[in-house]
Amino acid sequence: MSADVTARGSDDVTTSETATEGQDHTAAIGPDRTVAVVGTGTMGQGIAQVALVAGHPVRLYDSAPGRAAEAVAALTARLDRLVEKGRLDATAREAAVGRLHAAEDPAELADASLVIEAIVEDLSVKQRLFADLEKIVGDDTVLATNTSSLSVTAIAGGLRLPGRFVGLHFFNPAPLLPLVEVVSGFATDQDVATRAYATVKGWGKTPVRCADTPGFIVNRVARPFYAEALRVYEEGAADPATIDAALRECGGFRMGPFELTDLIGQDVNEAVTRSVWDSFFQDPKFTPSLAQRRLVESGRLGRKSGHGWFSYAEGAERPEPHTAAPANAPEWITVWGDLGPAEPLVGLFEAAGITVLHKKGGGHIELPSGAELSLADGETSFEYAEEAIVYFDLAYDYAAASRIVLSTREDLDPAALAEAVGLFQALGKKVSVIGDVPGMIVARTVAMLADVAADAVDRGVATAEDVDTAMRLGVNYPAGPMEWAGRVGYRHTCGLLRELHARYANGRYAPGLGLVRRAAAEDAEDSR
């Protein structure tokens, strides 16, 4: 997922006395101003298309001879397809083509008001490019990088005017995906960041503000979505197809992490994970997966190589998730206390014709056999050898979920497990039974997403609103992690992580202060 300059007369972030009198230096760059894009790959062409359709004159430049002209031809063909599909009228197409030009020499970018770079992810290459551009464009030109993994501060480090440098991280495909991370480097002038924000917003995008930290928002906060799935797999608790199904059909995510990394490319995903891990001085919360490393080493990179976690050979069948055989539902159950995030299940059971008895207690369901059915809390059933305990996973929406995941120890009485399976099947759900792994799948993933998100918010990387917006729009999460944790309850989320930390005492699951503070505030609010 990866994820160029303003016309003369815009504000110079370092020597503002040279700016044009009366100009609003925080306003969007006007559509009459030229936008230059350096790099004509898929991302560069996509960004150019966005600026072009927004009304800007656009110049495309690539260091490889002839590439810019090829990109102009490709973009023209894209506009033709938009006309054919009725998404662009012919007059607008003609005007856009008239504003699109291939630059054969960097000097042709001299009058650009905004230059956006979308070249290879190599720090030294990007630094040389911007050093050269700074000699060509005016001091009032805004310089921007579309990097998804490098430090915006480092790219701008050698510039004469680093204050006019900003990150504009578009997501691929740029014309379709709305999110743009507007990244302020250590030296970025606030006016420049505000102007860049206003510009991409004027292009119809949804910008979010972000400080220059490893992974920015999306690539930082998203790491647990992949990491926890890989951890459950490595512990032998479930296979990739079942884990994907749990996160899709129970968690409400658009794709599961195994099919998604196959789409992204295992090498690309693993490289981003390793980059974030290294950038955070090998923080255990971002530790890469050995299983994924072996997959990359074997050349199974996903769709692009024909095989990743799954085979994409012609005629290959996708493995099916584990689904339990039909079982009889109990006629009645006892609900002890409040089920917390799983409380909506009570109404669903009653609507399914199951008699629900209510008793004061500790927040669990008792089956007729005496077995206890509890929401995943970070503990395991084998720790309660004298009791019959079955855990069920967190769901984004228990009414809409088409699958429920259960977890228990291997030696549990099959009759007790069958009662639990039948209970959820009575709601019309498919049921998957996985190994006795603490925190299960969805619950531990959501808890870790919330922990990393809260840490980012409290460290000033982005606001809670921008984090949630970025995760919904950038990677199609059903809800932002801050919103979801608030719905589940910070106390519950923090408690689950503490239980996980007690079982994996390497620091990975120790709740951060951001989450602990919110849990404490929730406690204080409840005690009033």
N, C-alpha and C positions, 0 to 999 in steps of 0.2 A: 504494500500500500504505500506507495511511497510514501509517496507521496509518492533587455528589460528597462525606462526611467523618466520622471516628470519633466515637463517642459521648463525651459529657462524662465525664471520669474517666480518659481516656487520658493519656499523658505529654505535657506541654507541653515542647517541645524547647528552649525558651529559659529558662523559669522552672520547672524540674522540681520545685521545692519545693511547687508547687500541685497536683501529681499526686495521684491517689487512693492512699492508703497500701496497700502490698502488691501493687499491680497490676504485672504483667509488661509493661513498655513496649515490648518487642521482639516480643511474641507477635502472632499474627494477630488482626485485628479480628474479634471474635466474630460469629456469624451472627445474634445477637439485636440487633446494632447496625444502625442505619439507614445505608444508602448512598444518596447523592443523585447523580444524573447531570444535568449541565447541558448541553443540546444534544440534540435528539431526531432527528437525522438517522440514517443507516444505522449509523454507528459508535456514536453515543450509545445507540441502541436495542440494539445488540449487546452493549455493555458492561453495560447495565441487565439484559439477559437473563442474562448470566453471573452477576452478583451475585444476581439473583433466584432462579435455580435453585440457587445455593449456600446459599440459606436466609435471605438478608437481607431485611428490609423495604426497599423501594426507592421513592424519590421521583424523579420525572422533572420537570424544569423546562425551559421554553423561553421566551425573551423574546417570541416571536411568540404572540399570543393564540390559544388553542385547539390549539396544536401538541402540548402535553403530553398533552392528552386523546386526541388522534389517535394519539400514540405508544403510549399505554396500550392503546388498542383494537388497534393493530397487533401489539403484544407478546402480547396475549391470543390473537389469531389464530395467532401463531407457536406458542404453547404448545398450542393446540388441534391444530395439525398434528403436533406432537411426540407427542401422545397417539394420534392416528390412526396414526402410524408405529410405535407401540409403544416409543418412546424415553422416555416419561414416563407415569406412571400417573395415572389420573383424580383420585385423592385428592391427589397432589402438585400437580397442576395447579390444583385448587381452592384449596389452601393458598397457592400462589404468587400467584394472582390476588388473593387477599385481602391479600397484602403489598405489592401494587403500587398506587401512587397518583400521580395527576397533581397537581403543585403549580402553582397559578396565580399565586402570589406568592413571591418569594425568601425571605420571612420563614418560610415553611413548611419551609425547610431548616435551621432553627436547631439542631435536635437531632441532625443527621446526624453520624456519626463519620468518614465519608469522603465527600468531594465530588470527583467526577471530571468535569472539563470536556472536552467534545468539540464545540467550536464552530469557527467559521471560523478559518483559519490567518492571523490578523492580530494582531501583537504588541500594539498599543495596545488592541484590543478585549479581548483576554485579560487584559491588565493591569487594565483598568477593571472587568472582571467579578470578578477576585479581590480587588480593593480593596473592592468592594461586599460580597462574600461575607464578608470578614474582619470587617466591622461586624456581621454577622448571626450567624455561628457562634461556638462557644466557642473559647477559646484552645487547647484540647486537640484540636481537629478537625484532621485531616490533609487538606490541599488537594493535589489532583493534576491534572496536565494530560495529555491524550492527544496533545499535539503530536508531529508526526513531523519537523518541520523547523525549529522555532524554539528559541531558547535557553531552557532551563528556568530558568537563572540570571536571564536578563533578564525573564522573565515574573514572577518572584518579587521582582525588584529593589526595587519600591516597597512591599512588604508590611511591616507592623510586626513580624511573626514569620516571616521567610523560611525559618527552619530547619524549619518544619513543612510545607514545600512540596516536592513530588517529581514526577517525570515517570513516568507509567504509559502507555507506548506500546503499545497493543494493535494487532494486525494484522487486516485486514478479510478475511473476516467474523469478528468477535470470538468468536462462540459456537463456531466450528469450528477456527480456527487457535490452536495452543497457546501460541505465543510471546508474552511480554510483556517489553519492555525497561523495567527499573526504573532510572530516570535520576536520579542525584544531582546537583543543582545545586551551585554553589560554596558556598552557605550551607546546604544541606540537612543536617540533623542525621542522624548515622549511625543512631540509634535509629529515626528515622522511615523511612529507607530500608529498614532491616531489617524493620520492621513491615509496610510496604507489600509487600515481597518475600514475607513469610510469608502475607500476606492473599491475594495472587493465586495463590500456590502452593496455598493451601487451597481456592481456587476451581477447582482442577484444571488450572491453567495451568502452563507451564514458564517461570518468570521467569529473566532474566539481569541481572546488575548492570552498570551502565554509567555512566561519567562523562559530564558534560554537554559534549560536543564535537559539532561539526557532523555531522549524519547519524547520531549515536549509533553503534550497531554496524552494523546491516544496511544502512542507506542510505549509510553511509560505505564499508564494505568492498565492497559490491556494485557500485560505480561501474565498475570495470574490465570486469565482465561485459558491460555495454552498450558501454563506450568502445572496447574492443579490436575488437569485432565491427564497430562503425561505422568504425573506422580501416581495417580490412581491406577493407571495402566502398568507402570513399573512395579507397583506393589501387587500386581496380579489380581486386583479386585474386579476388574471388568475389561472387556475387549474394546477396541476403538469404536466399533459400530454401536455398541450399547452406550458408551460414554457420550458419543455424538447425539444419539437419540434422547438421552436423558437431558442434555442441555438444550436441545431443540424443543422436544415435546413436553418436557416438564418445566425447564427453565425459561422457555420462550425466546431463546436466542435464534437468530435467523439461520445460522449454520453451526454445526458442531466444530470443535477445534481441530479434529483430525482431518475432516473434509476441507476445512478452511485452509489449513496449512498446506494441504495438497494443492489447493488452488493458488495460494500465494507463492508456493515453492518452498520446500523444506529448507533449502540452503539459505534463502532470503530470510525466512522467519527465524531460523536458528542464528543467523548472523546478527539480526536486530536484537534478539535476546542476549546474545553474548556481548554485544556492544553496550547495551544498557547495564548489564551485570558488571562489566569492566569499568564503565564510567562511574558507577556507584561503589567503586572499590570492592567489588565482589560481595556485595550485600547478599546474604542468604535468601532474602525475599525474591531475588531475581536469578537464582542459580539456574543455569541451563540444564537440559535433560540429556543424560547419557544415551537414552533410547533414541532420541532425535538425532544426536551426533552420529550414532551408528547408521541410522537411516541415510543421512547425508553421505557418510563415508562409502556406503554401498552403492551410491548413485541413484537411489530411489528418491527423486526430488519432487515427486508429485505428478500432476497432470502433464507438465512439460516433458517429463522423461518417460511417461507411460505407466509409471508405478511409483506410489508413495506408500502411505498407510494402506491404500486400496489400489487395485489394479485398474488401469484405464485402457487395457488392450481391447480390441474389438471383440465384442461378445462376452467380455468378462462380467460376471455377476457380482454386484456389491453384497458383501456379507450382511446378513440380517441381524438386528439387535436381539439380544436374548429376551424372549417374551415368555412368561410363565403360562403353563397350560391352564384351562378353565378350572375354577374351583368354586365350591358352594359358598355363598355369602352367609355370615351369621345372621340370625333373625334379630338379635339385639346386641348392643354394646353399651359399655358404661364410660362416660366421659368424666374424668376426674379433673375438676378445675378448668382453667382457661387454657386453650391450646396455643395461645399466642399467635404467631404468624399463620398457624394452621387452623385457626378458629373457624374460617369459612367452611371447612370440611363438615362441621356439625350440621349445618343446614342442608348440605348436599346429601349426607347420609339419611337425614329425615325425609328429604324429597324422594329418595330412592326406596322408601318404604321400610327402612331399618329402624327399629325402636331404639331411641337413644335415652338412656338413663343418665341423670346428672348427679354427681356427688362432689363435695368439696375435696380438693386435693391438689396434687402436684403437677397438673398439666399433662396428662397422658390419657390414652384410650385403653380400656381393659376389655379384652375379648372374652367370650364365654368360657374358653378353656383356661382362663386366668392369665394368659400371656399379655404382656404389656406392649403397646404400640406407641412409640414416641418419635417426635420430630428430631431429626439429626441434631445433636448437641455437641459433637466433638468427642464423645465417648464411644466405646465399642461394647458389643453385647457379650464378648467372651470374658469381660471383666466382671460380669454378673453371672457366674457359673451356676448359681443356685436358682436363678430366675430365668423365665422365658421372655426375652426381650427382642422385639423387632423394631428397627428404626425405619422411618420413611423420610424421603428427601424433601427439601424445600421446593416449592413451586412458585413461579411468578404469579400465576392465577390458577388456583385449584379447580375452578369451574371450567376454565378453557383448556387446561392441560389434558392432553390425550394419553399421557403415560405417567405412571407413578413408579418411583424406584424404591425398593426395599433392601435392607441390609441386615444380616444376622449371622450368627456363628454357624459353622457347618453341622454341629451336632444337635441343633434345635429340633424338637419334636416336629416331624413333618406336618402333623395335624394342626399345630399352632401356626406354622407358616402358611398353610393352606387357608386358614381362617383369615389371615391378614390379606393374602392375595385375593380371596373371594370378596372381601369387604370392598376393596378398591375396584375390582372388576364390576361390582354391582353399580358403580357410578359410571360405567361405560368406559373405564380406563384400561389401557394395556398396562401390564405390570412387568417390570424387570427386577430380578433379584440379583444383587451383586454381593461381593465378598464383604467381610466384616471390617470395613475401613472407616476410621474416624472421620466424621464430617461429611461422609458420602461424596456426592459429586457437585450438585448445584449449591448446596449450603456452604461448602468450604470455598467454592469458587466465588460466590457472591461476597462472602465475608472477606476474602483476600482482596477482591476488587475494591471493596469499601475501604479497607485498611490503607491500601496504596493511594486511593483517591483522597482520603482524608489527610494523609500525610502531605500530598501535593498541595492541597488547599492551604493547610496550615503553614507550609513553607513558602507560600506566596507565588507558587507556580501559576495558578489560575484561580478564579473564583469557583465556588461550588456549582454555581449555575453554568459557568463555561465548561467545567469538567463534565457535567451531566450532558450538556448539549453536544460536546465533542464526542462522547461515547455513543450517544444515540445516533448521531448523523455520520460519524466517521466509521463506525464498525457495526452499526445497526443493532445495538443492544436494546432490549425491550424497555429498559428504563436506565437512567444514569445511575451509577453506583451510589452516589450520595442520596439520591431520592429513594432508591431501593432499600438501602440500609436504614433510612429513616422510617420507611414503611414497616420493615421487619422489626425494627427496634435496635438502637445502638447497643443497648444492654445485652440483648440476645446475641447480636453479632460479635460483640467483644467477648462475651462468655464462651462462645463457640471457639474463638481463636485461643483463648486461654486454655481450654481443654486440649486443643490440638498442640499447643506449645508444651503442655505437660507430657505429651506422648512423643513429640518430636522436638527435643530440647536443644535445637541448634540455632534458634533465633528466627527461623523462617516465619513461624506463626505467632511470635510474640506480638500482641497488638500494639500498634504505635500510639504515641501520646494523643494524636489527633482523634483516634477512635475512643481512647480511654476518656478523654475530656468530654466527648459527646455522650458517652454512656453515663458518666458521673452527672452531667447536666440533666439527663433523662431521669436518673434516680432522684435528684433534687426536686425536679418538677413533680414527680409522682408522690413525693412525700409531703407536698404542700396541701 
